[in-house]
Amino acid sequence: MPKTVTLRIENNLYKRLKDHAKSENRTLSNFIETATLKYIEQIELVDEYEIIEIKSNTDLLERLRKGSSDAVSKKGRFV
């Protein structure tokens, strides 16, 4: 169920948000929601270059596998 949020922002930011929403033919609330979701996706997900670097780092992959295995068998301690 959608929630209502009250947000206090400066007039200049409000105008910028409203202008961007209008240029994308969106409501202000839809623009803010969409922009927020895009931001969250960008900071939570690994981009394609990072995943290539991770997959090519055999030492890192081995340590991740060992750590995962240790966690499953409850070895070590949580720090």
C-alpha positions in Angstrom: 0.0 0.0 0.0 1.5 3.4 -1.0 2.6 5.7 1.8 2.4 9.5 1.9 5.6 11.3 2.7 5.9 15.0 3.5 9.1 16.6 2.2 10.4 20.0 2.9 12.8 21.4 0.2 14.1 24.8 -0.8 12.2 26.7 -3.5 15.1 26.4 -6.1 15.2 22.6 -5.7 11.5 22.4 -6.0 11.5 24.3 -9.2 14.3 22.1 -10.6 12.5 18.9 -9.7 9.2 20.3 -11.1 10.9 21.3 -14.4 12.5 17.9 -14.8 9.3 16.1 -14.0 7.5 18.2 -16.6 10.1 17.6 -19.2 9.6 13.8 -18.7 5.8 14.2 -18.6 5.7 12.9 -15.1 4.1 14.1 -11.9 6.5 15.5 -9.3 5.9 12.6 -7.0 6.5 10.0 -9.8 9.7 11.8 -10.8 11.0 11.8 -7.3 10.2 8.2 -6.8 11.8 7.2 -10.1 14.9 9.3 -9.5 15.3 7.8 -6.0 14.9 4.2 -7.3 17.5 4.9 -10.0 19.9 6.3 -7.4 19.4 3.3 -5.1 20.0 0.9 -8.0 23.3 2.7 -8.9 24.7 2.5 -5.4 23.5 -1.0 -4.5 24.5 -2.9 -7.7 27.9 -3.7 -9.1 28.5 -2.3 -12.5 29.7 -4.4 -15.5 33.3 -3.2 -15.1 33.4 -4.0 -11.4 32.0 -7.5 -12.0 34.6 -8.2 -14.7 37.4 -7.1 -12.3 35.9 -9.3 -9.5 35.6 -12.3 -11.7 39.2 -12.0 -13.0 40.7 -11.8 -9.5 41.3 -15.4 -8.7 42.7 -14.7 -5.2 39.6 -12.7 -4.3 37.2 -15.4 -5.6 39.0 -18.0 -3.6 38.8 -16.0 -0.4 35.1 -15.3 -1.0 34.5 -19.1 -1.5 36.5 -19.9 1.6 34.6 -17.2 3.6 31.3 -18.5 2.4 32.2 -22.0 3.2 33.4 -21.0 6.7 30.1 -19.1 7.3 28.0 -22.1 6.3 30.0 -24.4 8.6 29.9 -21.7 11.3 33.7 -21.4 11.5 35.3 -18.2 12.6 33.7 -15.3 14.4 31.6 -12.3 13.3 33.6 -9.1 13.7 
